[in-house]
Amino acid sequence: MPSVVATDGTVTDGPHPETKEHLGGFAVVDVASRDETLEWAAKIAAACRCAQEVFELLPDPTV
């Protein structure tokens, strides 16, 4: 399920309404857990002063 991390670190889980926004870039982080992913998204959101969408690209097959 996608999540959005705001610049203040607030996490909102989807689904989200469709928007007309464009993808301006992306980052791939290799982390051990979803919580760690959300921590990194909060750091990126604060640094660029814009909310970050978080999607799982390759689920861990062992889980």
Gaussian input, Z-matrix of N, CA and C with variables (Angstrom, degrees):
# hf/3-21g

backbone

0 1
 N
 C     1     B1
 C     2     B2     1     A1
 N     3     B3     2     A2     1     D1
 C     4     B4     3     A3     2     D2
 C     5     B5     4     A4     3     D3
 N     6     B6     5     A5     4     D4
 C     7     B7     6     A6     5     D5
 C     8     B8     7     A7     6     D6
 N     9     B9     8     A8     7     D7
 C    10    B10     9     A9     8     D8
 C    11    B11    10    A10     9     D9
 N    12    B12    11    A11    10    D10
 C    13    B13    12    A12    11    D11
 C    14    B14    13    A13    12    D12
 N    15    B15    14    A14    13    D13
 C    16    B16    15    A15    14    D14
 C    17    B17    16    A16    15    D15
 N    18    B18    17    A17    16    D16
 C    19    B19    18    A18    17    D17
 C    20    B20    19    A19    18    D18
 N    21    B21    20    A20    19    D19
 C    22    B22    21    A21    20    D20
 C    23    B23    22    A22    21    D21
 N    24    B24    23    A23    22    D22
 C    25    B25    24    A24    23    D23
 C    26    B26    25    A25    24    D24
 N    27    B27    26    A26    25    D25
 C    28    B28    27    A27    26    D26
 C    29    B29    28    A28    27    D27
 N    30    B30    29    A29    28    D28
 C    31    B31    30    A30    29    D29
 C    32    B32    31    A31    30    D30
 N    33    B33    32    A32    31    D31
 C    34    B34    33    A33    32    D32
 C    35    B35    34    A34    33    D33
 N    36    B36    35    A35    34    D34
 C    37    B37    36    A36    35    D35
 C    38    B38    37    A37    36    D36
 N    39    B39    38    A38    37    D37
 C    40    B40    39    A39    38    D38
 C    41    B41    40    A40    39    D39
 N    42    B42    41    A41    40    D40
 C    43    B43    42    A42    41    D41
 C    44    B44    43    A43    42    D42
 N    45    B45    44    A44    43    D43
 C    46    B46    45    A45    44    D44
 C    47    B47    46    A46    45    D45
 N    48    B48    47    A47    46    D46
 C    49    B49    48    A48    47    D47
 C    50    B50    49    A49    48    D48
 N    51    B51    50    A50    49    D49
 C    52    B52    51    A51    50    D50
 C    53    B53    52    A52    51    D51
 N    54    B54    53    A53    52    D52
 C    55    B55    54    A54    53    D53
 C    56    B56    55    A55    54    D54
 N    57    B57    56    A56    55    D55
 C    58    B58    57    A57    56    D56
 C    59    B59    58    A58    57    D57
 N    60    B60    59    A59    58    D58
 C    61    B61    60    A60    59    D59
 C    62    B62    61    A61    60    D60
 N    63    B63    62    A62    61    D61
 C    64    B64    63    A63    62    D62
 C    65    B65    64    A64    63    D63
 N    66    B66    65    A65    64    D64
 C    67    B67    66    A66    65    D65
 C    68    B68    67    A67    66    D66
 N    69    B69    68    A68    67    D67
 C    70    B70    69    A69    68    D68
 C    71    B71    70    A70    69    D69
 N    72    B72    71    A71    70    D70
 C    73    B73    72    A72    71    D71
 C    74    B74    73    A73    72    D72
 N    75    B75    74    A74    73    D73
 C    76    B76    75    A75    74    D74
 C    77    B77    76    A76    75    D75
 N    78    B78    77    A77    76    D76
 C    79    B79    78    A78    77    D77
 C    80    B80    79    A79    78    D78
 N    81    B81    80    A80    79    D79
 C    82    B82    81    A81    80    D80
 C    83    B83    82    A82    81    D81
 N    84    B84    83    A83    82    D82
 C    85    B85    84    A84    83    D83
 C    86    B86    85    A85    84    D84
 N    87    B87    86    A86    85    D85
 C    88    B88    87    A87    86    D86
 C    89    B89    88    A88    87    D87
 N    90    B90    89    A89    88    D88
 C    91    B91    90    A90    89    D89
 C    92    B92    91    A91    90    D90
 N    93    B93    92    A92    91    D91
 C    94    B94    93    A93    92    D92
 C    95    B95    94    A94    93    D93
 N    96    B96    95    A95    94    D94
 C    97    B97    96    A96    95    D95
 C    98    B98    97    A97    96    D96
 N    99    B99    98    A98    97    D97
 C   100   B100    99    A99    98    D98
 C   101   B101   100   A100    99    D99
 N   102   B102   101   A101   100   D100
 C   103   B103   102   A102   101   D101
 C   104   B104   103   A103   102   D102
 N   105   B105   104   A104   103   D103
 C   106   B106   105   A105   104   D104
 C   107   B107   106   A106   105   D105
 N   108   B108   107   A107   106   D106
 C   109   B109   108   A108   107   D107
 C   110   B110   109   A109   108   D108
 N   111   B111   110   A110   109   D109
 C   112   B112   111   A111   110   D110
 C   113   B113   112   A112   111   D111
 N   114   B114   113   A113   112   D112
 C   115   B115   114   A114   113   D113
 C   116   B116   115   A115   114   D114
 N   117   B117   116   A116   115   D115
 C   118   B118   117   A117   116   D116
 C   119   B119   118   A118   117   D117
 N   120   B120   119   A119   118   D118
 C   121   B121   120   A120   119   D119
 C   122   B122   121   A121   120   D120
 N   123   B123   122   A122   121   D121
 C   124   B124   123   A123   122   D122
 C   125   B125   124   A124   123   D123
 N   126   B126   125   A125   124   D124
 C   127   B127   126   A126   125   D125
 C   128   B128   127   A127   126   D126
 N   129   B129   128   A128   127   D127
 C   130   B130   129   A129   128   D128
 C   131   B131   130   A130   129   D129
 N   132   B132   131   A131   130   D130
 C   133   B133   132   A132   131   D131
 C   134   B134   133   A133   132   D132
 N   135   B135   134   A134   133   D133
 C   136   B136   135   A135   134   D134
 C   137   B137   136   A136   135   D135
 N   138   B138   137   A137   136   D136
 C   139   B139   138   A138   137   D137
 C   140   B140   139   A139   138   D138
 N   141   B141   140   A140   139   D139
 C   142   B142   141   A141   140   D140
 C   143   B143   142   A142   141   D141
 N   144   B144   143   A143   142   D142
 C   145   B145   144   A144   143   D143
 C   146   B146   145   A145   144   D144
 N   147   B147   146   A146   145   D145
 C   148   B148   147   A147   146   D146
 C   149   B149   148   A148   147   D147
 N   150   B150   149   A149   148   D148
 C   151   B151   150   A150   149   D149
 C   152   B152   151   A151   150   D150
 N   153   B153   152   A152   151   D151
 C   154   B154   153   A153   152   D152
 C   155   B155   154   A154   153   D153
 N   156   B156   155   A155   154   D154
 C   157   B157   156   A156   155   D155
 C   158   B158   157   A157   156   D156
 N   159   B159   158   A158   157   D157
 C   160   B160   159   A159   158   D158
 C   161   B161   160   A160   159   D159
 N   162   B162   161   A161   160   D160
 C   163   B163   162   A162   161   D161
 C   164   B164   163   A163   162   D162
 N   165   B165   164   A164   163   D163
 C   166   B166   165   A165   164   D164
 C   167   B167   166   A166   165   D165
 N   168   B168   167   A167   166   D166
 C   169   B169   168   A168   167   D167
 C   170   B170   169   A169   168   D168
 N   171   B171   170   A170   169   D169
 C   172   B172   171   A171   170   D170
 C   173   B173   172   A172   171   D171
 N   174   B174   173   A173   172   D172
 C   175   B175   174   A174   173   D173
 C   176   B176   175   A175   174   D174
 N   177   B177   176   A176   175   D175
 C   178   B178   177   A177   176   D176
 C   179   B179   178   A178   177   D177
 N   180   B180   179   A179   178   D178
 C   181   B181   180   A180   179   D179
 C   182   B182   181   A181   180   D180
 N   183   B183   182   A182   181   D181
 C   184   B184   183   A183   182   D182
 C   185   B185   184   A184   183   D183
 N   186   B186   185   A185   184   D184
 C   187   B187   186   A186   185   D185
 C   188   B188   187   A187   186   D186

   B1=1.4402
   B2=1.5273
   B3=1.3248
   B4=1.4669
   B5=1.5248
   B6=1.3046
   B7=1.4629
   B8=1.5100
   B9=1.3369
   B10=1.4553
   B11=1.5142
   B12=1.3372
   B13=1.4595
   B14=1.5246
   B15=1.3335
   B16=1.4577
   B17=1.5272
   B18=1.3218
   B19=1.4612
   B20=1.5187
   B21=1.3351
   B22=1.4653
   B23=1.5236
   B24=1.3507
   B25=1.4517
   B26=1.5138
   B27=1.3349
   B28=1.4581
   B29=1.5228
   B30=1.3375
   B31=1.4605
   B32=1.5211
   B33=1.3406
   B34=1.4605
   B35=1.5128
   B36=1.3325
   B37=1.4562
   B38=1.5214
   B39=1.3571
   B40=1.4673
   B41=1.5089
   B42=1.3176
   B43=1.4611
   B44=1.5226
   B45=1.3242
   B46=1.4556
   B47=1.5100
   B48=1.3251
   B49=1.4632
   B50=1.5269
   B51=1.3115
   B52=1.4619
   B53=1.5217
   B54=1.3201
   B55=1.4641
   B56=1.5200
   B57=1.2839
   B58=1.4683
   B59=1.5342
   B60=1.3341
   B61=1.4592
   B62=1.5192
   B63=1.3248
   B64=1.4553
   B65=1.5188
   B66=1.3123
   B67=1.4550
   B68=1.5220
   B69=1.3292
   B70=1.4471
   B71=1.5226
   B72=1.2821
   B73=1.4564
   B74=1.5095
   B75=1.3063
   B76=1.4534
   B77=1.5126
   B78=1.3117
   B79=1.4651
   B80=1.5253
   B81=1.3064
   B82=1.4542
   B83=1.5237
   B84=1.3225
   B85=1.4631
   B86=1.5194
   B87=1.2956
   B88=1.4629
   B89=1.5195
   B90=1.3258
   B91=1.4554
   B92=1.5273
   B93=1.3185
   B94=1.4578
   B95=1.5253
   B96=1.3431
   B97=1.4638
   B98=1.5260
   B99=1.3224
   B100=1.4675
   B101=1.5281
   B102=1.3259
   B103=1.4651
   B104=1.5229
   B105=1.3242
   B106=1.4614
   B107=1.5303
   B108=1.3216
   B109=1.4670
   B110=1.5212
   B111=1.3334
   B112=1.4610
   B113=1.5231
   B114=1.3336
   B115=1.4707
   B116=1.5304
   B117=1.3466
   B118=1.4595
   B119=1.5187
   B120=1.3163
   B121=1.4646
   B122=1.5261
   B123=1.3332
   B124=1.4621
   B125=1.5284
   B126=1.3382
   B127=1.4702
   B128=1.5279
   B129=1.3340
   B130=1.4578
   B131=1.5247
   B132=1.3368
   B133=1.4665
   B134=1.5212
   B135=1.3208
   B136=1.4665
   B137=1.5248
   B138=1.3302
   B139=1.4680
   B140=1.5268
   B141=1.3315
   B142=1.4731
   B143=1.5216
   B144=1.3375
   B145=1.4717
   B146=1.5232
   B147=1.3413
   B148=1.4636
   B149=1.5259
   B150=1.3273
   B151=1.4602
   B152=1.5221
   B153=1.3272
   B154=1.4582
   B155=1.5249
   B156=1.3303
   B157=1.4594
   B158=1.5232
   B159=1.3195
   B160=1.4594
   B161=1.5263
   B162=1.3329
   B163=1.4569
   B164=1.5223
   B165=1.3145
   B166=1.4572
   B167=1.5242
   B168=1.3342
   B169=1.4607
   B170=1.5167
   B171=1.3115
   B172=1.4700
   B173=1.5216
   B174=1.3174
   B175=1.4629
   B176=1.5242
   B177=1.3075
   B178=1.4657
   B179=1.5329
   B180=1.3150
   B181=1.4620
   B182=1.5276
   B183=1.3252
   B184=1.4591
   B185=1.5197
   B186=1.3233
   B187=1.4758
   B188=1.5042
   A1=108.80
   A2=117.77
   A3=119.47
   A4=111.29
   A5=115.13
   A6=122.49
   A7=108.39
   A8=116.16
   A9=122.01
   A10=107.48
   A11=116.37
   A12=121.83
   A13=107.11
   A14=116.74
   A15=122.42
   A16=110.50
   A17=115.51
   A18=120.34
   A19=112.97
   A20=117.54
   A21=120.22
   A22=112.67
   A23=116.83
   A24=121.50
   A25=114.67
   A26=118.00
   A27=121.94
   A28=109.92
   A29=117.15
   A30=122.09
   A31=109.21
   A32=115.47
   A33=121.97
   A34=107.28
   A35=116.79
   A36=120.84
   A37=109.97
   A38=115.38
   A39=123.47
   A40=111.79
   A41=118.32
   A42=125.61
   A43=111.19
   A44=115.36
   A45=121.83
   A46=109.43
   A47=117.79
   A48=119.66
   A49=110.92
   A50=116.19
   A51=120.66
   A52=109.53
   A53=116.65
   A54=120.72
   A55=109.42
   A56=115.34
   A57=121.96
   A58=111.02
   A59=116.75
   A60=121.27
   A61=110.50
   A62=115.56
   A63=121.90
   A64=110.33
   A65=115.68
   A66=121.32
   A67=109.09
   A68=116.82
   A69=120.67
   A70=112.84
   A71=117.26
   A72=122.19
   A73=109.24
   A74=116.00
   A75=118.89
   A76=109.43
   A77=114.61
   A78=121.59
   A79=107.43
   A80=116.11
   A81=121.61
   A82=106.73
   A83=116.03
   A84=120.53
   A85=108.59
   A86=116.05
   A87=122.60
   A88=107.11
   A89=116.06
   A90=121.38
   A91=110.23
   A92=115.74
   A93=121.10
   A94=113.50
   A95=118.34
   A96=119.07
   A97=111.09
   A98=115.21
   A99=121.06
   A100=109.79
   A101=117.59
   A102=120.46
   A103=111.19
   A104=116.90
   A105=120.65
   A106=110.49
   A107=116.59
   A108=120.78
   A109=110.52
   A110=116.91
   A111=120.69
   A112=111.83
   A113=117.50
   A114=120.60
   A115=110.24
   A116=116.79
   A117=120.39
   A118=111.29
   A119=117.52
   A120=121.06
   A121=110.88
   A122=117.26
   A123=120.97
   A124=110.98
   A125=117.10
   A126=120.60
   A127=110.68
   A128=116.76
   A129=120.92
   A130=110.37
   A131=117.20
   A132=121.38
   A133=111.21
   A134=117.03
   A135=121.09
   A136=110.69
   A137=117.00
   A138=120.67
   A139=112.17
   A140=117.14
   A141=118.90
   A142=111.79
   A143=117.21
   A144=122.77
   A145=112.47
   A146=116.22
   A147=121.02
   A148=109.07
   A149=115.61
   A150=120.97
   A151=110.10
   A152=115.61
   A153=121.58
   A154=109.87
   A155=116.35
   A156=120.81
   A157=108.10
   A158=116.46
   A159=122.30
   A160=108.51
   A161=116.25
   A162=122.71
   A163=109.07
   A164=116.54
   A165=121.00
   A166=107.85
   A167=117.02
   A168=120.69
   A169=112.60
   A170=116.13
   A171=120.47
   A172=108.74
   A173=117.13
   A174=118.50
   A175=111.16
   A176=115.41
   A177=121.33
   A178=108.69
   A179=118.63
   A180=120.40
   A181=113.90
   A182=118.17
   A183=120.98
   A184=112.74
   A185=116.97
   A186=120.20
   A187=110.21
   D1=131.67
   D2=179.21
   D3=-71.50
   D4=152.10
   D5=176.48
   D6=-131.21
   D7=158.26
   D8=173.48
   D9=-121.10
   D10=129.08
   D11=178.21
   D12=-108.68
   D13=118.65
   D14=-179.34
   D15=-78.40
   D16=169.22
   D17=-178.45
   D18=-63.42
   D19=-22.71
   D20=177.55
   D21=-90.90
   D22=4.57
   D23=178.11
   D24=91.38
   D25=-0.79
   D26=178.62
   D27=-68.01
   D28=130.93
   D29=-179.77
   D30=-105.92
   D31=128.41
   D32=175.86
   D33=-120.11
   D34=124.51
   D35=179.03
   D36=-89.18
   D37=145.91
   D38=-177.48
   D39=-68.04
   D40=-173.84
   D41=4.78
   D42=-76.18
   D43=155.24
   D44=-178.33
   D45=-114.92
   D46=148.65
   D47=178.46
   D48=-64.68
   D49=150.71
   D50=178.78
   D51=-66.29
   D52=138.62
   D53=179.67
   D54=-123.34
   D55=169.93
   D56=178.61
   D57=-101.86
   D58=17.98
   D59=-178.33
   D60=-77.55
   D61=160.83
   D62=-179.20
   D63=-114.03
   D64=148.59
   D65=176.58
   D66=-72.37
   D67=124.38
   D68=-178.68
   D69=-101.27
   D70=-9.45
   D71=-179.20
   D72=163.53
   D73=174.82
   D74=179.00
   D75=-154.36
   D76=161.25
   D77=176.32
   D78=-132.09
   D79=139.94
   D80=175.76
   D81=-111.17
   D82=123.79
   D83=178.67
   D84=-118.83
   D85=134.56
   D86=179.27
   D87=-102.77
   D88=101.94
   D89=-175.33
   D90=-128.75
   D91=168.47
   D92=-175.31
   D93=-86.40
   D94=-19.61
   D95=-175.23
   D96=-149.92
   D97=163.04
   D98=176.92
   D99=-65.06
   D100=-37.38
   D101=178.85
   D102=-59.97
   D103=-42.34
   D104=178.42
   D105=-65.60
   D106=-36.64
   D107=176.31
   D108=-60.63
   D109=-45.60
   D110=-179.08
   D111=-66.55
   D112=-32.69
   D113=175.39
   D114=-63.20
   D115=-45.00
   D116=178.47
   D117=-65.06
   D118=-39.90
   D119=178.51
   D120=-62.04
   D121=-38.08
   D122=177.81
   D123=-65.01
   D124=-40.08
   D125=177.81
   D126=-63.98
   D127=-43.11
   D128=-179.90
   D129=-66.88
   D130=-41.67
   D131=179.27
   D132=-60.48
   D133=-42.03
   D134=179.31
   D135=-67.53
   D136=-39.57
   D137=-177.65
   D138=-68.21
   D139=-40.41
   D140=-176.77
   D141=-97.84
   D142=-1.56
   D143=179.26
   D144=57.49
   D145=40.20
   D146=176.08
   D147=-150.16
   D148=146.51
   D149=-179.09
   D150=-63.32
   D151=151.75
   D152=-178.52
   D153=-120.77
   D154=132.62
   D155=172.89
   D156=-88.95
   D157=140.70
   D158=-177.70
   D159=-120.23
   D160=124.07
   D161=177.53
   D162=-128.54
   D163=145.07
   D164=174.42
   D165=-86.74
   D166=122.36
   D167=-178.60
   D168=-89.19
   D169=-50.91
   D170=-177.90
   D171=-126.77
   D172=101.13
   D173=179.96
   D174=-63.63
   D175=148.76
   D176=178.78
   D177=-72.20
   D178=116.50
   D179=-177.42
   D180=-68.01
   D181=-14.71
   D182=-178.95
   D183=-85.27
   D184=-8.77
   D185=-177.05
   D186=-94.48

